[in-house]
Every structure is written in C-alpha cells, then in structure tokens.
Amino acid sequence: CPAARVGCFEAAVGDGTTPCRFVKARVQPRAPIPTAWAESYGLVLVRRGVIVRTRAPRHGPSVPIDCAGAGSVLSLTEHTVEIGYAATEVLVCLYPRDGLDEALARDKDMARDVILGLSATIERVERLAEARGQATVDERVARVLIVVAETLAQPHRRELPSVPTPGRVATGARLGAGWPLRILPSGL
C-alpha cells in the first residue's frame, strides 16, 4: 500500500487491529473513472497504475490535465462531472465522504497528509502545464516526457538510478534544472 509504505494516512489505513477505512476498487485500462465515485467518496489514493485526469471544456473534447500514478491523492467533490480514465489497470483506495470531514478535523496528521498529497497534485499539474507551454513541439514533447517520468515514480523513490536502465528515460533531478532528455535504447 503506498500509504503504508510512505507513512501517510496511518489512522485511516489501520494498524492491523483496526479495519482500513479505505475501500478498494479496480478500473480496467482505457475505462473511464466512474463519476459516481464522487457521490460516495471524497479522496482517491492511487495504489497501482496510472489515471489520466481530464477536464471537459464547454465546447470541444476533454483535455488531459494530469497523470496520477501510485501514491497520488485526488480529491472528489459532489460537483465532479469528469475525472478521467485509466491509462493502465488501476487499483485505488477510496475514502468515504461520510466521515472525511470528521476525520480531518480530529486527526491533524491525516489533514497534513491530505494537504501534502493535494499540494503534490497541484505541483504536478502546474509542471505539466508549463511543459505544454513550451515554444516548439520538440520542447513540449521532451518536457512532458520528463515531467511524466519524474512524477509517476513510486512514492518511496525520489531519484532515478545513477546508472540508467535500458529503455528508461534519463533525466536530471528536476525539470527546471535544464537537464537534457535522452531515451536509452533497449540494447545498451
């Protein structure tokens, strides 16, 4: 569980003697994330897989705004009309809406975990927006690939391996550092 691995949502996950407050759900690849979740659940914790979050403008097709991987926290409101789709098979944990406010008011550690998780989501969305705003197509593609590679890493891994694995993206530590993008061929 990403929450247990990084020490988040400890009161909600339980300690083995108390039940976990999260409800597990699966979504098949390319399937839309059920908007009905927003009626019953307030938080989504991605355990495995990738969710591409989208927004639908009044006119035109949906626009992808985020790639949320394992450990990502997403919020749902009663007004949520579109969430996105599963890019891969997805396993999530959903926190019931009925009790979320009480849990956040009672447990400052859980409130902190929610704030940190949603702050990471905002940072990821901002980085993707900045990447899509580059002047040339080559720069846009390169920066989007860097942001996606960096933000979809498992929560406990903050640095890429010092010796890049064939077929992996080799980047600098942060997009803003101006490090070049290099896709390593599988035969190395």
CYANA upper distance limits for C-alpha pairs under 8 A (distance plus 0.5 A):
  1 CYS  CA      5 ARG  CA      6.61
  1 CYS  CA     47 ARG  CA      6.69
  2 PRO  CA      6 VAL  CA      6.74
  2 PRO  CA     46 VAL  CA      8.45
  2 PRO  CA     47 ARG  CA      6.37
  2 PRO  CA     70 ALA  CA      7.21
  2 PRO  CA     71 GLY  CA      5.64
  2 PRO  CA    155 PRO  CA      7.42
  3 ALA  CA      7 GLY  CA      6.29
  3 ALA  CA      8 CYS  CA      5.24
  3 ALA  CA      9 PHE  CA      6.62
  3 ALA  CA     10 GLU  CA      7.94
  3 ALA  CA     13 VAL  CA      7.96
  3 ALA  CA     71 GLY  CA      7.32
  4 ALA  CA      8 CYS  CA      6.70
  4 ALA  CA      9 PHE  CA      8.13
  4 ALA  CA     10 GLU  CA      7.41
  4 ALA  CA     13 VAL  CA      7.74
  5 ARG  CA    156 HIS  CA      7.77
  6 VAL  CA    155 PRO  CA      7.40
  6 VAL  CA    156 HIS  CA      6.83
  8 CYS  CA    110 MET  CA      7.81
  8 CYS  CA    113 ASP  CA      6.41
  9 PHE  CA     13 VAL  CA      6.49
  9 PHE  CA    109 ASP  CA      7.90
  9 PHE  CA    110 MET  CA      5.77
  9 PHE  CA    113 ASP  CA      6.87
 10 GLU  CA     14 GLY  CA      6.60
 10 GLU  CA     15 ASP  CA      7.98
 10 GLU  CA    110 MET  CA      7.95
 11 ALA  CA     15 ASP  CA      8.23
 11 ALA  CA    107 ASP  CA      8.35
 11 ALA  CA    110 MET  CA      7.71
 12 ALA  CA     20 CYS  CA      6.26
 12 ALA  CA     21 ARG  CA      5.66
 12 ALA  CA     22 PHE  CA      7.41
 12 ALA  CA    110 MET  CA      8.39
 13 VAL  CA     19 PRO  CA      7.84
 13 VAL  CA     20 CYS  CA      4.94
 13 VAL  CA     21 ARG  CA      6.71
 13 VAL  CA     22 PHE  CA      7.38
 14 GLY  CA     18 THR  CA      5.65
 14 GLY  CA     19 PRO  CA      6.16
 14 GLY  CA     20 CYS  CA      5.47
 14 GLY  CA     21 ARG  CA      8.06
 15 ASP  CA     19 PRO  CA      8.39
 21 ARG  CA     95 TYR  CA      7.03
 21 ARG  CA     96 PRO  CA      8.08
 22 PHE  CA     93 CYS  CA      5.85
 22 PHE  CA     94 LEU  CA      5.66
 22 PHE  CA     95 TYR  CA      5.24
 22 PHE  CA     96 PRO  CA      7.56
 23 VAL  CA     93 CYS  CA      5.76
 23 VAL  CA     94 LEU  CA      5.48
 23 VAL  CA     95 TYR  CA      6.95
 23 VAL  CA     96 PRO  CA      8.17
 24 LYS  CA     91 LEU  CA      7.55
 24 LYS  CA     92 VAL  CA      6.23
 24 LYS  CA     93 CYS  CA      5.03
 24 LYS  CA     94 LEU  CA      6.81
 25 ALA  CA     91 LEU  CA      6.33
 25 ALA  CA     92 VAL  CA      5.91
 25 ALA  CA     93 CYS  CA      6.84
 25 ALA  CA     94 LEU  CA      7.93
 26 ARG  CA     89 GLU  CA      7.80
 26 ARG  CA     90 VAL  CA      6.02
 26 ARG  CA     91 LEU  CA      5.09
 26 ARG  CA     92 VAL  CA      6.87
 27 VAL  CA     31 ALA  CA      7.03
 27 VAL  CA     32 PRO  CA      8.40
 27 VAL  CA     33 ILE  CA      7.48
 27 VAL  CA     86 ALA  CA      6.94
 27 VAL  CA     89 GLU  CA      6.41
 27 VAL  CA     90 VAL  CA      5.60
 27 VAL  CA     91 LEU  CA      7.14
 28 GLN  CA     86 ALA  CA      7.09
 28 GLN  CA     88 THR  CA      7.41
 28 GLN  CA     89 GLU  CA      5.22
 28 GLN  CA     90 VAL  CA      6.98
 29 PRO  CA     85 TYR  CA      8.40
 29 PRO  CA     86 ALA  CA      5.62
 29 PRO  CA     87 ALA  CA      5.94
 29 PRO  CA     88 THR  CA      4.86
 29 PRO  CA     89 GLU  CA      5.14
 29 PRO  CA     90 VAL  CA      7.76
 30 ARG  CA     85 TYR  CA      6.43
 30 ARG  CA     86 ALA  CA      5.59
 30 ARG  CA     87 ALA  CA      5.94
 30 ARG  CA     88 THR  CA      7.34
 31 ALA  CA     85 TYR  CA      6.01
 31 ALA  CA     86 ALA  CA      6.13
 32 PRO  CA     83 ILE  CA      8.29
 32 PRO  CA     84 GLY  CA      6.34
 32 PRO  CA     85 TYR  CA      4.55
 32 PRO  CA     86 ALA  CA      6.85
 33 ILE  CA     83 ILE  CA      6.49
 33 ILE  CA     84 GLY  CA      6.08
 33 ILE  CA     85 TYR  CA      5.52
 33 ILE  CA     86 ALA  CA      7.14
 34 PRO  CA     83 ILE  CA      8.05
 35 THR  CA     39 GLU  CA      8.35
 35 THR  CA     80 THR  CA      7.50
 35 THR  CA     81 VAL  CA      6.92
 35 THR  CA     82 GLU  CA      6.66
 35 THR  CA     83 ILE  CA      6.97
 36 ALA  CA     40 SER  CA      7.89
 37 TRP  CA     41 TYR  CA      6.13
 37 TRP  CA     76 LEU  CA      8.36
 38 ALA  CA     42 GLY  CA      7.06
 38 ALA  CA     76 LEU  CA      5.72
 38 ALA  CA     77 THR  CA      6.20
 38 ALA  CA     78 GLU  CA      6.17
 38 ALA  CA     79 HIS  CA      8.28
 38 ALA  CA     80 THR  CA      6.76
 39 GLU  CA     77 THR  CA      8.08
 39 GLU  CA     78 GLU  CA      6.26
 39 GLU  CA     97 ARG  CA      8.37
 40 SER  CA     96 PRO  CA      6.37
 40 SER  CA     97 ARG  CA      6.02
 40 SER  CA     98 ASP  CA      8.02
 41 TYR  CA     76 LEU  CA      7.32
 41 TYR  CA     94 LEU  CA      6.54
 41 TYR  CA     95 TYR  CA      5.93
 41 TYR  CA     96 PRO  CA      4.75
 41 TYR  CA     97 ARG  CA      4.91
 41 TYR  CA     98 ASP  CA      8.26
 42 GLY  CA     75 SER  CA      6.30
 42 GLY  CA     76 LEU  CA      5.34
 42 GLY  CA     77 THR  CA      6.81
 42 GLY  CA     94 LEU  CA      7.91
 42 GLY  CA     95 TYR  CA      6.39
 42 GLY  CA     96 PRO  CA      6.50
 42 GLY  CA     97 ARG  CA      5.12
 42 GLY  CA    100 LEU  CA      7.42
 43 LEU  CA     73 VAL  CA      7.38
 43 LEU  CA     74 LEU  CA      6.26
 43 LEU  CA     75 SER  CA      5.16
 43 LEU  CA     76 LEU  CA      6.39
 43 LEU  CA     94 LEU  CA      6.22
 43 LEU  CA     95 TYR  CA      5.59
 43 LEU  CA     96 PRO  CA      7.93
 43 LEU  CA     97 ARG  CA      8.18
 44 VAL  CA     73 VAL  CA      6.14
 44 VAL  CA     74 LEU  CA      5.48
 44 VAL  CA     75 SER  CA      6.74
 44 VAL  CA     76 LEU  CA      8.02
 44 VAL  CA     92 VAL  CA      7.01
 44 VAL  CA     93 CYS  CA      6.30
 44 VAL  CA     94 LEU  CA      5.21
 44 VAL  CA     95 TYR  CA      7.01
 45 LEU  CA     70 ALA  CA      8.30
 45 LEU  CA     71 GLY  CA      6.78
 45 LEU  CA     72 SER  CA      6.29
 45 LEU  CA     73 VAL  CA      5.22
 45 LEU  CA     74 LEU  CA      7.03
 45 LEU  CA     92 VAL  CA      6.07
 45 LEU  CA     93 CYS  CA      5.57
 45 LEU  CA     94 LEU  CA      6.90
 46 VAL  CA     50 VAL  CA      8.22
 46 VAL  CA     51 ILE  CA      8.50
 46 VAL  CA     68 ALA  CA      7.84
 46 VAL  CA     69 GLY  CA      6.72
 46 VAL  CA     70 ALA  CA      5.41
 46 VAL  CA     71 GLY  CA      5.91
 46 VAL  CA     72 SER  CA      5.89
 46 VAL  CA     73 VAL  CA      7.10
 46 VAL  CA     90 VAL  CA      7.95
 46 VAL  CA     91 LEU  CA      6.91
 46 VAL  CA     92 VAL  CA      4.99
 46 VAL  CA     93 CYS  CA      6.96
 47 ARG  CA     69 GLY  CA      8.27
 47 ARG  CA     70 ALA  CA      5.33
 47 ARG  CA     71 GLY  CA      6.47
 47 ARG  CA     72 SER  CA      8.48
 47 ARG  CA     90 VAL  CA      8.04
 47 ARG  CA     91 LEU  CA      5.91
 47 ARG  CA     92 VAL  CA      5.57
 47 ARG  CA     93 CYS  CA      7.28
 48 ARG  CA     69 GLY  CA      7.41
 48 ARG  CA     70 ALA  CA      5.48
 48 ARG  CA     89 GLU  CA      8.21
 48 ARG  CA     90 VAL  CA      5.97
 48 ARG  CA     91 LEU  CA      5.51
 48 ARG  CA     92 VAL  CA      7.35
 49 GLY  CA     69 GLY  CA      6.37
 49 GLY  CA     70 ALA  CA      6.75
 49 GLY  CA     86 ALA  CA      8.16
 49 GLY  CA     87 ALA  CA      7.97
 49 GLY  CA     88 THR  CA      5.95
 49 GLY  CA     89 GLU  CA      6.14
 49 GLY  CA     90 VAL  CA      4.91
 49 GLY  CA     91 LEU  CA      7.03
 50 VAL  CA     67 CYS  CA      7.02
 50 VAL  CA     68 ALA  CA      6.04
 50 VAL  CA     69 GLY  CA      5.03
 50 VAL  CA     70 ALA  CA      7.58
 50 VAL  CA     86 ALA  CA      6.55
 50 VAL  CA     87 ALA  CA      5.94
 50 VAL  CA     88 THR  CA      6.17
 50 VAL  CA     89 GLU  CA      8.01
 50 VAL  CA     90 VAL  CA      6.78
 50 VAL  CA    152 LEU  CA      8.40
 51 ILE  CA     67 CYS  CA      6.26
 51 ILE  CA     68 ALA  CA      5.59
 51 ILE  CA     69 GLY  CA      6.99
 51 ILE  CA     84 GLY  CA      7.33
 51 ILE  CA     85 TYR  CA      6.25
 51 ILE  CA     86 ALA  CA      5.12
 51 ILE  CA     87 ALA  CA      6.21
 51 ILE  CA     88 THR  CA      8.00
 51 ILE  CA     90 VAL  CA      7.72
 52 VAL  CA     64 PRO  CA      6.97
 52 VAL  CA     65 ILE  CA      7.96
 52 VAL  CA     66 ASP  CA      6.19
 52 VAL  CA     67 CYS  CA      5.08
 52 VAL  CA     68 ALA  CA      6.83
 52 VAL  CA     84 GLY  CA      6.01
 52 VAL  CA     85 TYR  CA      5.97
 52 VAL  CA     86 ALA  CA      6.74
 52 VAL  CA     87 ALA  CA      6.73
 53 ARG  CA     64 PRO  CA      6.27
 53 ARG  CA     65 ILE  CA      6.24
 53 ARG  CA     66 ASP  CA      5.51
 53 ARG  CA     67 CYS  CA      6.76
 53 ARG  CA     68 ALA  CA      7.86
 53 ARG  CA     83 ILE  CA      6.06
 53 ARG  CA     84 GLY  CA      4.65
 53 ARG  CA     85 TYR  CA      7.09
 54 THR  CA     62 SER  CA      6.53
 54 THR  CA     63 VAL  CA      5.77
 54 THR  CA     64 PRO  CA      4.71
 54 THR  CA     65 ILE  CA      5.89
 54 THR  CA     66 ASP  CA      7.55
 54 THR  CA     82 GLU  CA      7.32
 54 THR  CA     83 ILE  CA      6.45
 54 THR  CA     84 GLY  CA      5.17
 54 THR  CA     85 TYR  CA      8.27
 55 ARG  CA     62 SER  CA      5.92
 55 ARG  CA     63 VAL  CA      5.86
 55 ARG  CA     64 PRO  CA      7.04
 55 ARG  CA     65 ILE  CA      7.41
 55 ARG  CA     82 GLU  CA      6.80
 55 ARG  CA     83 ILE  CA      7.76
 55 ARG  CA     84 GLY  CA      8.04
 56 ALA  CA     60 GLY  CA      7.93
 56 ALA  CA     61 PRO  CA      6.83
 56 ALA  CA     62 SER  CA      4.71
 56 ALA  CA     63 VAL  CA      6.71
 56 ALA  CA     82 GLU  CA      7.61
 57 PRO  CA     61 PRO  CA      7.59
 57 PRO  CA     62 SER  CA      7.08
 57 PRO  CA     63 VAL  CA      8.20
 64 PRO  CA     84 GLY  CA      8.25
 65 ILE  CA    125 VAL  CA      6.86
 65 ILE  CA    128 LEU  CA      7.89
 65 ILE  CA    129 ALA  CA      8.16
 66 ASP  CA    124 ARG  CA      7.57
 66 ASP  CA    125 VAL  CA      6.02
 66 ASP  CA    128 LEU  CA      7.60
 67 CYS  CA    148 VAL  CA      7.40
 67 CYS  CA    152 LEU  CA      7.97
 68 ALA  CA     72 SER  CA      6.09
 68 ALA  CA     73 VAL  CA      8.48
 68 ALA  CA    121 THR  CA      8.38
 68 ALA  CA    151 THR  CA      8.36
 68 ALA  CA    152 LEU  CA      7.32
 69 GLY  CA    151 THR  CA      8.03
 69 GLY  CA    152 LEU  CA      5.46
 69 GLY  CA    153 ALA  CA      7.98
 69 GLY  CA    154 GLN  CA      8.18
 70 ALA  CA    152 LEU  CA      7.54
 70 ALA  CA    153 ALA  CA      8.22
 70 ALA  CA    154 GLN  CA      6.50
 70 ALA  CA    155 PRO  CA      7.41
 71 GLY  CA    154 GLN  CA      7.48
 71 GLY  CA    155 PRO  CA      6.13
 72 SER  CA    117 GLY  CA      7.10
 72 SER  CA    120 ALA  CA      8.36
 72 SER  CA    121 THR  CA      7.62
 73 VAL  CA    114 VAL  CA      7.91
 73 VAL  CA    117 GLY  CA      5.66
 73 VAL  CA    118 LEU  CA      6.62
 73 VAL  CA    121 THR  CA      7.54
 74 LEU  CA    117 GLY  CA      8.26
 74 LEU  CA    118 LEU  CA      7.20
 74 LEU  CA    121 THR  CA      7.82
 75 SER  CA    118 LEU  CA      8.06
 76 LEU  CA     80 THR  CA      6.75
 86 ALA  CA     90 VAL  CA      6.68
 95 TYR  CA    100 LEU  CA      7.71
 96 PRO  CA    100 LEU  CA      7.03
 97 ARG  CA    101 ASP  CA      8.19
 99 GLY  CA    103 ALA  CA      6.46
100 LEU  CA    104 LEU  CA      6.59
101 ASP  CA    105 ALA  CA      6.64
102 GLU  CA    106 ARG  CA      6.51
103 ALA  CA    107 ASP  CA      6.24
103 ALA  CA    110 MET  CA      7.94
104 LEU  CA    108 LYS  CA      7.08
104 LEU  CA    110 MET  CA      6.57
104 LEU  CA    111 ALA  CA      5.38
105 ALA  CA    111 ALA  CA      7.92
107 ASP  CA    111 ALA  CA      6.89
108 LYS  CA    112 ARG  CA      6.57
109 ASP  CA    113 ASP  CA      6.67
110 MET  CA    114 VAL  CA      6.70
111 ALA  CA    115 ILE  CA      6.72
112 ARG  CA    116 LEU  CA      6.56
113 ASP  CA    117 GLY  CA      6.47
114 VAL  CA    118 LEU  CA      6.54
115 ILE  CA    119 SER  CA      6.42
116 LEU  CA    120 ALA  CA      6.69
117 GLY  CA    121 THR  CA      6.90
118 LEU  CA    122 ILE  CA      6.75
119 SER  CA    123 GLU  CA      6.68
120 ALA  CA    124 ARG  CA      6.60
121 THR  CA    125 VAL  CA      6.69
122 ILE  CA    126 GLU  CA      6.58
123 GLU  CA    127 ARG  CA      6.59
124 ARG  CA    128 LEU  CA      6.72
124 ARG  CA    147 VAL  CA      8.20
124 ARG  CA    151 THR  CA      7.36
125 VAL  CA    129 ALA  CA      6.63
126 GLU  CA    130 GLU  CA      6.63
127 ARG  CA    131 ALA  CA      6.64
127 ARG  CA    147 VAL  CA      7.21
128 LEU  CA    132 ARG  CA      6.67
128 LEU  CA    144 VAL  CA      6.68
128 LEU  CA    147 VAL  CA      6.98
128 LEU  CA    148 VAL  CA      8.40
129 ALA  CA    133 GLY  CA      6.79
130 GLU  CA    134 GLN  CA      7.49
131 ALA  CA    139 GLU  CA      8.33
131 ALA  CA    140 ARG  CA      6.05
131 ALA  CA    141 VAL  CA      8.43
131 ALA  CA    143 ARG  CA      5.60
131 ALA  CA    144 VAL  CA      5.84
131 ALA  CA    147 VAL  CA      8.16
132 ARG  CA    140 ARG  CA      5.74
132 ARG  CA    141 VAL  CA      8.33
132 ARG  CA    143 ARG  CA      8.21
132 ARG  CA    144 VAL  CA      7.22
133 GLY  CA    140 ARG  CA      7.38
134 GLN  CA    139 GLU  CA      6.35
134 GLN  CA    140 ARG  CA      5.64
135 ALA  CA    139 GLU  CA      7.37
135 ALA  CA    140 ARG  CA      7.78
136 THR  CA    140 ARG  CA      6.72
137 VAL  CA    141 VAL  CA      6.58
138 ASP  CA    142 ALA  CA      6.59
139 GLU  CA    143 ARG  CA      6.49
140 ARG  CA    144 VAL  CA      6.50
141 VAL  CA    145 LEU  CA      6.63
142 ALA  CA    146 ILE  CA      6.77
142 ALA  CA    181 LEU  CA      6.81
143 ARG  CA    147 VAL  CA      6.64
143 ARG  CA    175 LEU  CA      7.76
143 ARG  CA    181 LEU  CA      8.46
144 VAL  CA    148 VAL  CA      6.55
145 LEU  CA    149 ALA  CA      6.48
146 ILE  CA    150 GLU  CA      6.57
146 ILE  CA    169 VAL  CA      8.11
146 ILE  CA    171 THR  CA      7.33
146 ILE  CA    175 LEU  CA      7.29
146 ILE  CA    181 LEU  CA      7.52
147 VAL  CA    151 THR  CA      6.45
147 VAL  CA    175 LEU  CA      7.33
148 VAL  CA    152 LEU  CA      6.39
149 ALA  CA    153 ALA  CA      7.16
149 ALA  CA    169 VAL  CA      7.50
150 GLU  CA    174 ARG  CA      8.47
153 ALA  CA    157 ARG  CA      6.88
153 ALA  CA    158 ARG  CA      7.86
154 GLN  CA    158 ARG  CA      8.41
159 GLU  CA    173 ALA  CA      7.29
160 LEU  CA    164 PRO  CA      8.04
160 LEU  CA    170 ALA  CA      8.20
160 LEU  CA    171 THR  CA      8.46
160 LEU  CA    173 ALA  CA      8.35
161 PRO  CA    165 THR  CA      8.08
164 PRO  CA    168 ARG  CA      7.16
164 PRO  CA    169 VAL  CA      8.13
164 PRO  CA    170 ALA  CA      6.61
164 PRO  CA    184 LEU  CA      8.41
165 THR  CA    184 LEU  CA      8.31
166 PRO  CA    184 LEU  CA      5.99
166 PRO  CA    185 PRO  CA      6.36
166 PRO  CA    186 SER  CA      5.18
166 PRO  CA    187 GLY  CA      7.38
166 PRO  CA    188 LEU  CA      6.35
167 GLY  CA    183 ILE  CA      7.15
167 GLY  CA    184 LEU  CA      5.70
167 GLY  CA    185 PRO  CA      5.91
167 GLY  CA    186 SER  CA      5.30
168 ARG  CA    183 ILE  CA      6.96
168 ARG  CA    184 LEU  CA      6.71
169 VAL  CA    181 LEU  CA      7.68
169 VAL  CA    182 ARG  CA      6.68
169 VAL  CA    183 ILE  CA      5.57
169 VAL  CA    184 LEU  CA      7.15
170 ALA  CA    181 LEU  CA      6.88
170 ALA  CA    182 ARG  CA      6.08
170 ALA  CA    183 ILE  CA      7.03
170 ALA  CA    184 LEU  CA      7.83
171 THR  CA    179 TRP  CA      6.69
171 THR  CA    180 PRO  CA      6.94
171 THR  CA    181 LEU  CA      6.12
171 THR  CA    182 ARG  CA      7.55
172 GLY  CA    177 ALA  CA      7.49
172 GLY  CA    178 GLY  CA      8.20
172 GLY  CA    179 TRP  CA      5.48
172 GLY  CA    180 PRO  CA      7.83
173 ALA  CA    177 ALA  CA      7.92
174 ARG  CA    178 GLY  CA      8.36
174 ARG  CA    179 TRP  CA      8.24
175 LEU  CA    179 TRP  CA      7.34
184 LEU  CA    188 LEU  CA      7.87
